[in-house]
Amino acid sequence: MSAELRDIIQEALGISRQDTTFTFDAEVLTVDTDTRTCEVVMMGGKSSNKLSVRLMATVDDGAFYIPSVGSTVLVVGSEFVQPYVSMYSEIDS
């Protein structure tokens, strides 16, 4: 199916502007408190790609937790939202 046809069908069904979200478990490799990001690697899959994710959904909006290196976090993101950590197994501060 061509992208144009897919877009026409989605527009007709009223789902053309819906965002597709994703979540995955990841292991924390490094933490950068200055930029409020951490480097993670996905767990449980065949991927070994490292990914830099935000520690807060929005900078300075809510609690700022610093995960422990080697701990597990839940990463959430979407087509329109940069990935961020939503849950922590261990925090340093």
N, C-alpha and C positions, 0 to 999 in steps of 0.2 A: 504494500500500500504506500502510495506516495505521501510525502509530508503535507502537500497541499490538500489532498483528499482527506487525510486524517484531521487536519485543521477544520475543514468544512464540516465533517461529521461531528467533531467536538463542539463546534459553534452551534450546530443545530440541536445538539443534546443539552446545551447550556453548561458544558463542563470545560470550555476552552481556557478558562483562566484559573483552573484549579491547580494547586501546587502539589507536587509529589514529595512526600517526606521520607526520610530514612533514619534508622537508628542502628547502631552496632556497638558491641562491646569492644573496648580497646585497652591496651596496656600503656601506661604513661612511661615515656622514655626520658623526656626532659621537661622542665618547667621554666618559663621565663616570666617572672613577676612584673618586669618593666613593661612588657608588651601585653601582659595578661593572656598569654597563650601557652600551650604545651604541645609537644610533639608526641604523637601516639602511633601505635601500630595496631591494626585490626587483629582481633583474636578469633579463633575458631574457624578460620577460613584458610584458603590457600594463598591469600594475598599477603605480601610482606611489605606493602607500601607504607611508607611513613607519611603522616599527614599532620599539618599544623592546624590546631583548632583553638577557638577562643575559650577562655575559662568562664566567661560571662556571656549571656545571650546578647546583652548590650552593654557597652563599657559604662561603668559607674551606675548601673541600674540594678540594685539589689545586692545580695551577699556576694562576697569575693572569697571563694575557697581555694586553697592551694593544695592540690592533690599530692600524695606521696609518690615519688618515683618508684615504678614497679607495681603500683596499684592498678586496679581495674576501674574504668570509667565508662559511662554510657554516653555516646556521642549522638547528637541529633542534628539534622540538617535538612535542607531541601534544595530544590532547583533555584529558589530565590533567596534562601537564608544561608549564610556562611555557617559551617559546622561549629557547634559549641558543646561543652560538657554540661550535661543536665543532671547526672547523678555520680556520686563518688563512693568507692569502697573504703578508702582511707584518705584522710586529709592531714596535712602538716599544720596548717593554720587557717 
